[in-house]
Amino acid sequence: MSSNAPFDAIVIGAGGAGLMCAGVAGQRGRRVLIIDHNDAPGRKILISGGGRCNFTNLEVRPERFISANPHFAKSALRRFDAAQFLALVERHHIAWHEKTLGQLFCDGSARQIVRMLLDECPADRVTLAMGASIDELEHGGDGFRIRVGDTWHRAPALVVASGGLSIPKIGASSLAYRLAERFGIAVVTPRPGLVPLVLPESDADFRGLTGLSLEVIARSGDVRFREAALFTHRGLSGPAILQISSYWREGESLSLDLLPGCAEGRDEFLLSGKQIAPRRTLINLLGESVPSRLATVLLERAGVGGALGDIRDRDLRRLAQNLRDWRFEPVGSAGFDKAEVTIGGVDTAALSSKTMASTALPGLYFIGEAVDVTGWLGGYNFQWAWSSGWAAGQAL
Ligand code: FDA
């Protein structure tokens, strides 16, 4: 059994948050050890954004993050914002582009972001221990001690950057929650976010639409997202559904406006169509606004069809209203295996919003997705990883 010279900090997790934190602390002269059980750093970064990493968003605002305390993320997001991360990207000559809705991607590959984060870690200050499983973790008067195999590592500070539960097959674990609980910090019950939703058997007629995508407005209470929805063999996916899934709770229903291009209050559009061309078929008219395969299923369900002139006005009005407010109750989500993020996590009430340190045990930090802060789809979650990692790195 050997014991290494002490580090100033041990970071658990070589994802976006951990690497950012270690780089910042290393540049401030701190000796940092990063421990990760994966063989390579930044695996989630590598698979993100279809391999091009949607690394931030020009529209980052605190209200686009979900947390039991909606104010918690403000300080970190302000102190290290999207512009500062973009400046870093440009300093490393990584070409980027805006795709849509403020989402910034690499022109080349997500590998460039991982390379950049590693290059930001001064080699004489930051040590990376990959493929390293934590066998024991102790805390005492001299700080934290972690045993990896035969070696004990020591440091007065421990940064937990081990992420949430999403995508266990690339290294996700519940370590952050177990450590929080061990040190008396509450955990907001984790649940899958940015995740496809599963429809009940009674909606099996939609399965024939697998692969069909259309623009919708997905709604849950006051929250709404106007983006694409995609029918899948189990239910619904696509950006609008992933976004709204983060606001959905089991047992609740969601609403889709299937006619987002129609101005509000245009529930009369089928009636006008009837007046203009009574011999035209309903399916033909509806096919102008929604894909005809979907129109067919919707009309079968509504039990209406044929020539517009033969359909009662109130049936046309009710159909239009249903299309504007199509309600469905998912039976579940595709779970952590498919969720892009984990909602919930280490309770922010126990952490300093400036440093991410535990207020009760100042040497203990939690950053990134492990914390109960979850962003929208579109680069928000990486920005939280960078901002919270930077905040802790400044404090070490
Ligand atoms: P992250 O999960 O990245 O890192 C945690 C690290 O801790 C991992 O390396 C893991 O191996 C290690 N670890 C875990 N348990 C451990 C243990 N017990 N012992 C040792 N090490 C342990 N976001 C975004 O903003 N833009 C995007 O384009 C995408 N795209 C995207 C695609 C897909 C498929 C997914 C799954 C997710 C995204 N995201 C995203 C979300 C984003 O990837 C995520 O929020 C951040 O990577 C979180 O960074 P962290 O560093 O907090 O955790």
Residues whose N, C-alpha, C, O or C-beta is under 5 A from the ligand:
A	BS01	FDA	I12 G13 A14 G15 G16 A17 G18 I35 D36 H37 N38 K44 I47 S48 G49 C53 N54 A132 A161 S162 G163 G164 I167 I170 G171 A172 S173 L175 A339 E340 I367 G368 E369 A370 G378 G379 Y380 N381 F382 Q383 A385
